[in-house]
Amino acid sequence: MLSKLLSTTWETTLIIVITSIGIYLSIIVLTRLVGKRSFSKMSSFDFAMTIAIGSVIASTILPKKVNFTEGAIGLVTIYLLQLLVAHLREHPFIQKWTDNKPLLLMDGSNINYSNLKKAKVTQSDLKAKLREANVTHLNQVKAVIFESTGDVSVLHKDQENPVQDWILDGVKR
């Protein structure tokens, strides 16, 4: 029984590695095309989407009858790809293709409707994030940013400690 759990062939290993690379690149391309909303945590739909993507990845990478060794090969391949891309992101060309830019959804109390549309964020989503950040009036908001991770940051106005420009550097207006 232990030999079934741990054995695999070189052919299966190669298929898992090639499929892992293909799926990894597909995820990067699709996320760039569809937008970072694909991995955000704004709604139960977003959560379901993330779980579904993980399930599709797992069932695509691994053969029908997967043993421990083959599963480990798939995981190791994905982690190695992640390390490689993390290293390559130091180069501006690669960073341009892999990283999303943060997007300004609100500048002060002004809502940027075109950026809401670009981010595929509804006004209901925005209101929920403002409530989550304990905003009770729009004049309390310095900025709302849809981060490159899919998270939403709400910066509060503070007359004594204004937000430094450096904090908003790189945010697409």
N, C-alpha and C positions, 0 to 999 in steps of 0.2 A: 504494500500500500504506500509506503514512504517513497518508493522509487517512482510511482505514478505522480505523486505530489511534487517531486523535485525534478523530474526528467523533462527534457524538451529536445527539439532538434535544431540544428543550425538554420535550417530553412524557416522554421517557425520563428526563431529569434530574429532573423533578417526581416521577415514579413512584419513583425511587431515593431521593429525599429523604423522601418520605412513608413509604415502606417502612422506611427506616432509623430514622425517629422511632418508628414503631410497634413495630419489633423491640426498640429500645432500651428503650422503656417496658415491653414484655412481659418483658424480662430482669429489670428492676427488680422488677416485680410477682411473677414466678415465684421469684426469689431470696428475696424477702421471705416468700413462702408456703412454699417448700420448705426454706429455711434456707441458711446460708452454707456448709454442707457441699457444696453444689453446685459450689463453686469451690475447695474445699480441695485440698491435695496430700498426703493421707494414704495413698492407695493407688493402684495402677495403675488401678483402676476410676474413681477420682476424676479422674485424669489423662485417661483416655479420655473421660470425661464432658465435661471442659473442651474437648478437641479436637473432640468431636462438636458441642457447642454452637457453637463457632466456625465449623464447617463449615456447620451449618444457617443460621447468621446470614448467612454469605457467599452461600450459594445462594438465600436468601430475598430479600436486599436487591438482588442484581444480576440483570439479565435473563439469559436463557439464553446468548446470545452477547455476552459482555462485552468491550468494548475498554478500553484504558488510561484514557481520559477517564471512562468510566462507573464503573470501579473506583475511580478517584481521587475521584469525586463521592461514592460510598458511604463511603469512608474519611474524607473531609473532614466529611461530615454526622455520622458517629459521633464524631469528635474535637470538633466544635463542640457536640454534645449533651453530651459529657463535660465540656467547659469550662463550659457553662451550668449543669449540675447541680452541679459543683464550686463555682461561685459561689453558687447558690441554697441549698446546704447550710449556709450561714451562718445561715439562718433555721431556728429550732427545728422548725417544722412540716415543712419539707422534709427536714431531717436525720432526723426521726423515721421518715419513710417510706423514706429511702434507706439509712440506716446501720444496721448490725446492732450490738447491744450485745455486748460481751465477756461470756463466760459462765464462771463458776468451776466447773471440773470436779473439782478437789481443793482442800480447805482443810486444809493440813498433810498428815497422812497419811490423812485421811478422804476417801474417794471420794464425790462427790455423784452418786449413781446417777440421780436424776431429771434432773439437768442433762446427764448423759451421754446419756440418752434424748432429751431435747429437741434436743441437738446432733447426734443420730444418730451418735454416736461409740461404738464398741464398747470393751469392756475390752481387747481385743487391740490396738486402735488406741492406747489410752491407754498400755498397756505398752510399745509400740513407741516412743512419744514420750518416755517416761521413760528408756528405754535410750538413745535418741538423745541425751538430755540428760545422760548419764553418771550416772544415778541408780542406785545399787546397793541402796538400802534406802529404804522409804517414809518413814522418819523424817528423811530428808534434804530432803524436799519442804516448802516453805513454801506454795506454791500452784501449781496448773496451770490455765491460762486458755485457753479456746477464743476466740481473738481475732476481732474483727469481720472480719478478712481471711480467716478460715478456717485460719490458722496456729495452732499450739499453742505457748504459752510455758510453760516450767517455771522457776519461781523456787525457788532453793535456800535452805534455812535457813542462816543465818550469824549466830551468837550475837553476834559483834562488830559486824555491820552488819545490823540487822533491816530488813525491807522497810518503807518509809514508807507510811502509809495513802494518800497521794496517788497512789502507783503503782497501787493497786487501786481508786481512785475510778472509779465508773461501771461496775464489773464486777458483773454480775447474779449474786447468790448463790443 
